[in-house]
Amino acid sequence: MLLTPKMFSSWLRQDVKKILKRKDSDAGERGKALEDLRASLFNRFRSPETPKRQQQQQHRICGPTVALTFNFVVAISIIFMNKWVLKNIGFEFPVFLTFIHYIVAYLLMALLKSFSLLPASPPSTKSSLLPLYTLGIVMSLSTGLANVSLKYNSVGFYQMAKIAVTPSIVFAEFLWYRKRVSFMKVVSLTVVSVGVAVATVTDLQFSLFGACVAFAWIIPSATNKILWSNMQQRENWTALALMWKTTPITLLFLVSMIPFLDPPGALSFNWSLTNTSAILVSALLGFFLQWSGALALG
């Protein structure tokens, strides 16, 4: 049978339609598969278990030894840096210095959030708001009073007061959660406390007001660490996510503390490049101290 041009073009159009239809079907299936994959990934990263997985991933990357070592180095650095700022730089506003620390920390976390690097928070409930507000208030008292104590006391006396925080934590956790400490841990704690006391006994300079602030700081400091540990371990908060949620509350209460514990004249301070740089370095160390401490507690 002879194939006329008309018949050939008709068959060709039918084949093209079949091919295009099959391609459209394949494309539709591929598109549907991609949509399903995207929905699955979205649900996975936005699920309530995400903070727990992120915390476990952080613990794998940054184990307890690394977190504790990092926290130890930063804690020593910031004590001497803050003392230098308060004494040598002449920035005699310890609560306002704490306020600057948290402002810088909040800006850094906002930067991380803008790049989607800030871990997600657990789902908010009415029952979870009270612990967040409580932690924010306690943090303002803990860090604010710590810098006030450092201003009026020597580093040695500041460290002596800091020794009392750990036994207070052990006692409070026994009362609240019935947690018991093994005999070996008690011995270790005693040896470390005595060692720090002996090392700093020659530098015990303090004033009456400074001593009162130092002893008043012990209770909120111990409560702060207990709440941090409890919320991270039991409610699956990551360190940065919990810092992001509590920092605005802490800033609000620090503002209310400034008129009572700081002298006037913070805005008339000599904000030279050298002084401002020293304060910002102190603030950066404050962010690392809070982050490393939260990782260690978690």
C-alpha positions in Angstrom: 0.0 0.0 0.0 1.4 3.4 -1.0 1.8 6.0 1.8 0.5 9.4 0.8 1.9 12.5 2.3 -1.5 13.2 3.9 -1.5 9.8 5.7 2.1 10.2 6.8 1.5 13.6 8.4 -1.6 12.3 10.2 0.3 9.4 11.7 3.1 11.7 12.6 0.7 14.0 14.5 -0.8 11.1 16.4 2.7 9.8 17.5 3.7 13.3 18.6 0.6 13.6 20.6 1.2 10.3 22.3 4.8 11.2 23.1 3.8 14.6 24.4 1.1 13.1 26.5 3.5 10.5 27.9 6.0 13.3 28.7 3.4 15.4 30.4 2.3 12.4 32.4 5.9 11.7 33.4 6.5 15.3 34.3 3.3 15.3 36.3 4.5 12.2 38.2 7.9 13.8 38.8 6.3 17.0 40.0 4.0 15.1 42.3 7.0 13.2 43.7 8.9 16.4 44.3 5.9 17.9 46.0 5.6 14.9 48.3 9.3 15.0 49.1 9.2 18.7 49.9 6.1 18.2 52.2 7.9 15.3 53.9 11.0 17.3 54.5 9.0 20.3 55.7 7.0 18.1 58.2 10.2 16.5 59.4 12.0 19.7 60.1 9.0 21.4 61.6 7.8 18.4 63.7 7.7 18.7 67.6 10.6 16.3 67.8 12.9 18.6 65.9 14.4 20.4 69.0 15.2 17.1 70.5 17.0 15.9 67.4 18.8 19.2 67.1 19.9 18.9 70.8 21.1 15.4 70.3 23.0 16.5 67.1 24.6 19.4 69.1 25.6 16.9 71.8 27.3 14.6 69.2 29.2 17.6 67.7 29.9 19.3 71.0 30.2 16.7 73.7 30.2 17.3 77.5 34.0 17.5 77.7 34.2 20.1 74.9 31.3 22.1 76.3 32.7 22.2 79.8 36.2 23.0 78.7 34.9 25.8 76.4 32.8 27.1 79.3 35.7 27.0 81.7 38.0 29.0 79.4 35.3 31.6 78.6 34.2 31.9 82.3 37.8 32.7 83.4 38.3 35.2 80.5 35.1 37.1 81.1 35.7 37.5 84.8 39.0 39.3 84.2 37.6 41.1 81.2 34.6 42.4 83.1 36.8 43.4 86.1 39.1 45.3 83.7 36.2 47.1 82.1 34.6 48.0 85.4 37.9 49.1 87.1 40.5 50.1 84.5 38.2 51.4 81.7 36.1 53.1 84.4 32.7 51.8 83.2 31.1 51.8 86.7 27.7 50.5 85.5 27.6 46.7 86.1 23.9 46.2 85.3 24.1 48.4 82.2 27.1 46.3 81.2 25.0 43.2 81.6 22.3 44.8 79.5 24.8 45.5 76.7 25.9 41.8 76.9 22.3 40.6 76.3 21.7 43.2 73.6 24.7 41.9 71.7 23.7 38.3 72.3 20.2 39.0 71.0 21.5 40.7 67.8 23.8 37.7 67.2 20.9 35.3 67.5 18.8 37.5 65.3 21.5 37.3 62.7 21.5 33.5 63.0 17.8 33.4 62.7 17.9 35.5 59.5 20.1 32.8 57.9 17.8 30.1 59.3 20.6 28.8 61.6 18.7 29.3 64.8 17.3 25.9 66.1 13.5 25.7 66.2 11.7 26.0 69.6 9.4 23.3 71.0 5.7 24.0 70.5 4.5 26.7 73.0 1.8 25.9 75.5 0.3 27.9 78.3 2.1 25.7 80.9 5.5 26.4 79.2 5.2 30.2 79.4 5.6 30.4 83.2 9.0 28.6 83.3 10.2 30.9 80.4 9.2 34.0 82.3 10.7 32.7 85.5 13.9 31.8 83.8 14.2 35.2 82.2 13.7 37.0 85.5 16.2 34.7 87.3 18.7 35.2 84.6 18.5 39.0 85.0 19.1 38.7 88.7 21.9 36.1 88.3 24.0 37.9 85.7 23.2 41.4 86.9 24.1 40.7 90.6 27.2 38.8 89.4 28.7 41.9 87.7 27.7 44.1 90.7 29.5 41.7 93.0 32.5 41.9 90.7 32.5 45.7 90.8 32.6 46.0 94.6 34.6 42.9 95.5 38.0 41.5 94.4 38.2 38.6 92.0 39.2 36.3 94.9 36.1 37.1 96.9 33.9 36.8 93.8 35.3 33.3 93.3 34.7 32.4 97.0 31.1 33.4 96.6 30.9 31.4 93.4 32.0 28.3 95.3 28.8 28.3 97.3 26.7 28.1 94.1 27.4 24.4 93.4 26.5 23.1 96.9 23.4 25.3 96.7 22.5 23.6 93.4 23.0 20.1 94.9 20.8 21.0 98.0 18.1 22.6 95.9 17.9 19.7 93.5 17.6 17.3 96.4 14.7 19.3 97.8 12.9 19.9 94.5 13.6 16.7 92.5 14.9 14.3 95.1 18.2 14.0 93.2 20.9 12.3 95.2 24.7 12.8 94.7 27.1 9.9 95.0 29.8 9.9 97.7 32.6 10.2 95.0 30.9 13.4 93.6 30.7 14.9 97.1 34.4 14.2 97.6 35.3 15.7 94.3 33.1 18.8 94.9 34.7 19.2 98.4 38.3 18.9 97.0 37.6 21.4 94.2 35.9 23.9 96.6 38.7 23.7 99.1 41.3 24.1 96.3 39.6 27.3 94.9 39.3 28.7 98.4 43.0 28.1 99.2 44.0 29.6 95.8 42.0 32.8 96.4 42.3 33.3 100.1 45.0 35.9 99.7 42.7 38.1 97.5 39.7 38.6 99.7 38.9 42.3 99.3 35.3 43.3 99.7 32.9 45.9 101.0 29.8 45.4 103.1 27.5 46.2 100.2 29.6 44.0 97.9 29.4 41.1 100.3 25.6 41.4 100.7 25.3 41.4 96.9 27.6 38.4 96.5 25.5 36.3 99.0 22.3 37.5 97.5 23.6 36.4 94.1 24.0 32.8 95.2 20.3 31.9 95.2 19.3 33.2 91.7 22.5 31.8 90.3 21.8 28.3 91.5 18.1 28.6 90.5 19.2 29.8 87.0 21.3 26.7 86.4 18.7 24.3 87.8 16.0 25.8 85.5 18.3 25.8 82.5 19.2 22.2 83.0 15.6 21.1 83.7 14.1 22.8 80.6 16.8 21.5 78.3 16.8 17.9 79.5 13.0 17.5 80.1 11.4 19.8 77.6 13.8 19.3 74.7 15.0 22.9 74.4 18.2 23.6 72.6 20.6 26.1 74.1 20.2 28.8 71.4 16.5 28.4 71.1 16.1 28.9 74.9 18.4 31.9 74.9 16.3 33.4 72.0 13.1 33.1 74.0 14.3 34.3 77.4 16.6 37.2 76.4 13.8 39.7 75.8 12.4 39.0 79.3 15.9 39.3 80.8 16.5 42.6 79.0 13.2 44.0 80.4 14.0 43.2 84.0 17.6 44.4 83.6 16.2 47.8 82.6 14.2 47.9 85.8 17.3 47.0 87.9 19.5 49.8 86.5 18.1 52.7 88.5 18.6 50.8 91.8 22.1 49.3 91.3 23.9 51.5 88.8 25.1 55.1 89.5 23.8 57.8 87.1 25.8 58.9 84.1 26.1 55.9 81.8 25.2 57.9 78.7 27.8 60.5 79.5 30.6 57.9 79.7 33.6 58.4 77.4 32.5 56.1 74.5 35.8 56.2 72.7 36.9 53.5 70.2 39.1 51.8 72.8 36.5 51.8 75.6 33.7 50.7 73.3 35.8 47.9 71.8 36.6 46.6 75.3 32.9 46.6 76.2 32.0 44.8 73.0 34.7 42.2 73.6 33.2 41.7 77.0 29.8 41.3 75.5 31.0 38.8 73.0 32.5 36.7 75.8 29.2 37.0 77.6 27.4 35.5 74.7 29.9 32.6 74.5 29.7 32.1 78.2 25.9 31.8 78.2 25.9 29.5 75.1 28.6 27.2 76.4 27.0 27.1 79.9 23.7 26.2 78.3 25.3 23.4 76.3 27.1 22.0 79.3 23.9 22.1 81.4 22.0 20.4 78.6 
